[in-house]
Amino acid sequence: MAKITLSGHIEVPIEDLDAVLTELPNHVALTHQEAGCITFTVTQDSNNPQRFDVYEEFTNKVEFEKHQARVKTSHWGKVTNKVERFYTITDH
């Protein structure tokens, strides 16, 4: 199976920024513990605090889809329900 890469950014509404910043370390830690996670980074833009650059790699599509399903039902999923996502997903 091919490796899956997701790259892009999210834009967080100002009213949700504190909640996102509070939950982000937990979200990153949980993702790093997932089977198939090769790398996962979410970095706040230094010029625009509402923008976060996202980069993740998973060993295959099955593990990536498990990650996506977990995120939807997690606290992170609730905190980021109004976040706009701008992603490119690539199979290698």
Secondary structure, 3 states (H helix, E strand, C coil): CCCEEEEEEEECCHHHHHHHHHHHHHHHHHHHCCCCEEEEEEEECCCCCCEEEEEEEECCHHHHHHHHHHHHHCHHHHHCCCCEEEEEEEEC
